[in-house]
Amino acid sequence: QVQLAESGGGLVQPGGSLRLSCAASRDIFGISTMGWYRQVPGKQRELVATITSGGATRYADSVKGRFAISGDNRKNTVYLQMNSLTPEDTAVYYCYIYNGWTTSGYWGQGTQVTVSS
């Protein structure tokens, strides 16, 4: 069973930056998409950013120009650089890796990001 481990969350002041990392416990052959989602209590989990194996990226409108996703399929890792953070970015952030060969998806356990002064 593949496990994803996120790191890099924490408390940051408005305007600050954080870099989230996510690594798989073992090699995943056939990764087609990696991404980050976030969730706040009482709301549905929402897409933040995704990146395909070909390098195509997609961002939620609310984070465009502030967040940047990157990934390394060979290392089974995905990153999220978050800049100019606002209190509205406060959430639990989850990484996600989708294996297009097996049509299996894997979720991390989540990492808390809190933006507050």
C-alpha positions as CSV (number, residue, x, y, z in Angstrom):
1,Q,0.0,0.0,0.0
2,V,1.4,3.4,-1.0
3,Q,1.4,6.1,1.7
4,L,2.0,9.8,1.1
5,A,3.7,11.9,3.7
6,E,3.2,15.7,3.6
7,S,5.4,18.2,5.4
8,G,6.0,21.9,5.5
9,G,2.7,23.1,7.0
10,G,2.6,25.4,10.0
11,L,1.7,28.9,11.2
12,V,2.7,31.9,9.1
13,Q,1.8,35.6,9.1
14,P,-0.2,37.1,6.3
15,G,2.0,37.9,3.4
16,G,4.4,35.1,4.3
17,S,5.4,31.9,2.4
18,L,5.4,28.2,3.0
19,R,6.6,25.3,0.9
20,L,4.7,22.0,1.2
21,S,6.3,18.7,0.3
22,C,4.8,15.3,-0.3
23,A,6.6,12.1,-0.8
24,A,5.4,8.6,-1.6
25,S,6.5,5.6,0.5
26,R,7.6,3.7,-2.5
27,D,7.9,4.1,-6.3
28,I,4.7,4.6,-8.2
29,F,5.1,3.6,-11.8
30,G,2.6,5.3,-14.1
31,I,2.0,8.6,-12.3
32,S,-0.2,10.7,-14.5
33,T,-1.2,13.5,-12.2
34,M,-0.1,14.9,-8.8
35,G,-1.9,17.6,-6.9
36,W,-2.8,19.5,-3.8
37,Y,-6.2,20.0,-2.3
38,R,-7.3,21.8,0.8
39,Q,-10.3,21.6,3.1
40,V,-11.7,23.8,5.9
41,P,-14.2,22.6,8.5
42,G,-17.7,22.4,7.1
43,K,-16.7,22.8,3.5
44,Q,-15.8,20.4,0.7
45,R,-12.3,19.6,-0.2
46,E,-11.3,21.8,-3.1
47,L,-8.6,21.7,-5.7
48,V,-5.6,24.0,-5.2
49,A,-3.3,22.9,-8.0
50,T,-2.4,19.9,-10.2
51,I,0.5,19.0,-12.4
52,T,0.5,16.2,-15.0
53,S,3.4,14.0,-15.9
54,G,3.9,16.2,-18.9
55,G,4.3,19.2,-16.8
56,A,0.9,20.9,-17.5
57,T,-0.4,22.8,-14.5
58,R,-3.8,23.9,-13.3
59,Y,-4.6,26.3,-10.4
60,A,-7.6,27.4,-8.6
61,D,-8.4,31.0,-9.4
62,S,-7.9,32.0,-5.8
63,V,-4.2,30.9,-5.8
64,K,-3.1,31.9,-9.3
65,G,0.0,34.0,-9.3
66,R,0.7,33.2,-5.7
67,F,1.2,29.4,-5.6
68,A,3.4,27.2,-7.7
69,I,3.2,23.4,-8.0
70,S,6.1,21.3,-9.1
71,G,6.7,17.6,-9.1
72,D,9.3,14.9,-9.8
73,N,7.8,11.6,-11.0
74,R,11.1,9.8,-10.6
75,K,11.2,10.7,-7.0
76,N,7.5,10.4,-6.4
77,T,7.3,13.8,-4.9
78,V,5.2,16.9,-5.3
79,Y,5.7,20.4,-3.9
80,L,3.6,23.4,-3.4
81,Q,5.3,26.8,-3.0
82,M,2.8,29.2,-1.4
83,N,3.6,32.9,-1.4
84,S,1.6,36.0,-0.4
85,L,-0.5,33.9,2.0
86,T,-3.7,35.3,3.3
87,P,-6.0,34.1,6.2
88,E,-8.3,32.7,3.5
89,D,-5.6,30.1,2.7
90,T,-5.9,28.6,6.1
91,A,-6.9,25.0,5.7
92,V,-5.7,21.4,5.9
93,Y,-3.7,20.7,2.7
94,Y,-3.7,17.2,1.2
95,C,-1.5,15.9,-1.6
96,Y,-2.8,13.5,-4.1
97,I,-1.1,11.2,-6.6
98,Y,-3.0,9.5,-9.4
99,N,-1.6,6.4,-11.2
100,G,-3.0,6.4,-14.7
101,W,-1.8,2.8,-15.3
102,T,-3.7,1.3,-12.5
103,T,-6.3,4.1,-12.1
104,S,-5.5,4.2,-8.4
105,G,-5.4,7.4,-6.4
106,Y,-3.5,8.1,-3.2
107,W,-4.1,10.7,-0.6
108,G,-1.8,12.1,2.1
109,Q,-2.9,12.5,5.7
110,G,-3.0,16.3,5.4
111,T,-0.9,19.1,6.9
112,Q,-2.4,22.2,8.6
113,V,-1.6,25.6,7.2
114,T,-2.6,28.5,9.4
115,V,-2.2,32.1,8.2
116,S,-2.7,34.5,11.1
117,S,-1.1,37.5,12.7
